[in-house]
Amino acid sequence: MAEENLNFNELDASTAPSNGEDGEDTAMSGLPEIGDLPRSAKDLEAVYDIPVQVSAVLGKATMQVSQLLKLGRGAVIELDRKVGEAIDIYVNNRLVARGEVVVVEDRLGITMTEIIKTERAS
């Protein structure tokens, strides 16, 4: 899968807040207009120290509590993914990418293979 690079230049008028029919701005006051969005990494320095939660989901399984309680050491839970299938990468519980598990020295890591672009809600 081709890796996509997202940048602010991809924003267009379709993502900008719309004005009301009477010409009044219906966007919330205080929010930047599309033309005021940061254009470089330096413009984003204010948010660099904000912590985010990154999760990599190998797969999911559904089971009854009674089945869960029967699990013991060495039990295997079958996930809904196949070997080699991409894993989901979430930032603050929002799907942002897919990737593959890699080994970095003696630890597991993730390499992103696909960035997920989502449509912004109106």
LINPE-V299739 format. One record per residue. N is the residue number from 1. PHI is phi in whole degrees, -180 to 180 (999 if undefined). OMEGA is omega in whole degrees, 0 to 359 (none if undefined). D_LAST is the distance of its C-alpha to the last C-alpha in Angstrom with 1 decimal. Layout:
# LINPE-V299739
N PHI OMEGA D_LAST
N PHI OMEGA D_LAST
This chain:
# LINPE-V299739
1 999 182 28.9
2 -75 178 28.0
3 -83 179 26.6
4 -109 174 23.6
5 -105 179 23.2
6 -94 174 19.9
7 -148 184 19.9
8 -69 179 18.0
9 -70 180 19.4
10 -78 179 17.1
11 -70 178 14.1
12 -133 184 13.7
13 -62 181 12.4
14 -68 179 9.6
15 -97 181 7.9
16 -77 176 9.2
17 -62 182 8.0
18 -92 175 9.2
19 -90 177 12.4
20 -69 182 13.5
21 -65 180 16.1
22 -87 177 18.9
23 91 179 18.0
24 -77 178 17.0
25 -75 180 14.4
26 -92 178 11.6
27 -73 179 10.6
28 -67 181 12.7
29 -68 180 16.1
30 95 178 17.6
31 -84 181 14.7
32 -72 173 15.7
33 -78 181 14.6
34 -55 180 14.2
35 -66 181 17.9
36 -95 182 18.8
37 -67 179 17.6
38 -59 182 20.7
39 -110 181 22.6
40 -144 180 25.2
41 -61 180 26.2
42 -62 179 28.1
43 -67 182 25.0
44 -97 184 23.8
45 -55 181 27.1
46 -64 182 25.8
47 -105 183 23.9
48 -59 185 26.7
49 -92 179 28.4
50 -79 180 25.5
51 -75 175 26.5
52 -130 178 24.2
53 -98 178 25.4
54 -110 180 25.8
55 -126 175 26.8
56 -116 184 28.3
57 -103 179 28.5
58 -72 181 31.5
59 171 182 30.9
60 -133 176 30.7
61 -146 176 33.3
62 -119 178 33.5
63 -152 178 36.8
64 -79 180 38.5
65 -58 180 39.7
66 -61 177 43.3
67 -67 180 42.7
68 -61 181 41.2
69 -69 180 44.2
70 -82 182 46.6
71 -69 177 45.3
72 -137 180 47.7
73 -56 179 48.5
74 88 179 48.1
75 -66 179 45.9
76 -115 176 43.4
77 -108 181 40.0
78 -78 180 38.7
79 -96 183 35.0
80 -85 180 32.7
81 -120 177 33.0
82 -97 178 35.7
83 -60 179 37.7
84 87 178 36.1
85 -74 182 32.7
86 -62 176 29.8
87 -100 180 28.8
88 -90 178 25.3
89 -116 182 24.5
90 -112 170 22.1
91 -120 184 21.2
92 50 177 20.6
93 64 177 20.3
94 -120 180 17.5
95 -65 182 18.8
96 -122 184 19.1
97 -162 171 22.2
98 -126 183 25.2
99 -161 181 28.7
100 -129 178 32.4
101 -79 176 34.8
102 -131 176 37.4
103 -105 179 40.4
104 -119 188 40.8
105 56 181 44.4
106 -109 182 44.7
107 -125 175 41.1
108 -87 177 38.2
109 -143 181 35.2
110 -129 170 32.2
111 -112 181 31.6
112 -79 179 28.1
113 -113 182 28.3
114 -152 174 24.7
115 -94 181 21.5
116 -93 175 18.5
117 -94 178 15.4
118 -114 176 12.2
119 -73 178 9.0
120 -76 178 6.4
121 -69 181 3.8
122 -75 none 0.0
